[in-house]
Amino acid sequence: MAKVVAVTGNEAVANALRQVNPDVCGIYPITPQTDMMQRYASFISNGKVDTEAILVESEHSSMSACIGASAAGGRVVTATSSQGLALMWEMLHIASGDRLPIIMPVVNRALSAPLNIHGDHSDAMGARDTGWIQIWSENAQEAYDNTVQSFRVGEHMDIRLPVMVCLDGFIISHSIERMEYLEDAEVKKFVGEFKNLFPLLDLDKPKSYGPLILTDLYHEYKRAQHEVMTKVKDVVLDVAKDFEKLSGRKYGLFETYRLEDAEIALVILNSAAGTSKDVVDEFRNKGIKAGLLKPRLFRPFPYEEVAEALGNTKAVCVMDRADSFGGYGPLFMEVSSALYHLKERPLLINKIYGLGGRDYMPSHAELVLNELAEIAKSGKIRTYKEYIGVRE
Amino acid sequence: MKPKGWKDLTPGAVVLEGGSACNFKTGSWRAFRPVWIEENCIQCMWCWLYCPDMAIKVKDGKRAEFNYDFCKGCGICALECPGKKGKKAIEMIEEGK
């Protein structure tokens, strides 16, 4: 039986971790994630879990400790945000290169400078190429559900990769929402016993992690790493199917909202997708065929499926809560790559919104959908990339 | 032996055997060579203990000659060697001299 609760995103994810009861947790505070690991530390102190907490002096150390614990043979978690994720950067590549299924909620926050603690996607987008799986979440329920599912994905014997579960800082991490918890026993059964691949602590079979691999084999190892990523989509879908049986909640590689017959569409990640769906409804009520695509699996990116879902639209705006300065927004780059191979494809624009936690309002979605309707009619694009909700 | 292709590799480049360093002779890196002076050796085995590789051979519980295949000339053994009556049992000599 599901339990209905009113909790913050941080509390929801901390509880997902409690229900999984991992062996080791690297803990270092950083806003807006701090509250999640603080809650988890309370679970440890109160005997709710038997996780070994490693209190470290930085996020670089936290990820290093997680890598050691995971290679030793444990089920390992940590959580971070923003500068913390940035400080982990070199270790992120080592976790994925060593094929260690570490699970890490990332509470998305802007990067310095200037210093800002609020929600945007610059942190996780900066970790795009680190070889981690990335699953994004719109609200507390999705963050909770994705956290539970991420263990099955990362620990799958054909995958063995670390997973980031992304949720918006403050907007989701600190807002109280109604959501449903699964029973502890259900989660425990769903994720199953942790299975080792090459545990260092199996002393009868000595082994080494992190050897020097130069020009003779490095290229081959990276090719093999690419191959693993091509298998992730199917595993994510299989796990989602099992999860639906358990929870009644359906997940895919992305969510489509009124997209099937849509002529204009928004592509938008995480919490702002919720706001946008309301505005899509308003446009539908006015007789305008608007729709929305909300990516869930960002790494690996489901190019073919996204192209198929957007292929019949006339104009699409990809909304980015991060910027690649001097380039397009990171989500835009993926969607435009996906659409390029189509013979007939929608016109495509990129809007940058909500940086540093700037509110994303229904009026912003309205503005963009009106522009898309105009583009669909005229076939003309005024500007490809533009900041919205910005003071002149 | 045919070189390995990407499908033949162990996930995560994990080396699944112990002692695999024996397969890689690294002595050619050396710029300075340690030389053992047996008459000054008190058989304390500190050189064996401190050697970061496996360049100190032991035979019948006693220190034997260097194994130069694995000695990179770091000089730790010479530094740590207590010697006998102020005379070191290991000295570093420049290679090629």
Interface residues (C-beta under 8 A of the other chain):
Chain A: G97 D98 R99 L100 R160 L197 F198 K205 P206 K207 S208 Y209 G210 P211 I213 D216 L217 E220 Y221 R223 A224 E227 V228
Chain B: P3 K4 G5 W6 K7 L9 T10 P11 G12 A13 V14 V15 L16 E17 G18 G19 S20
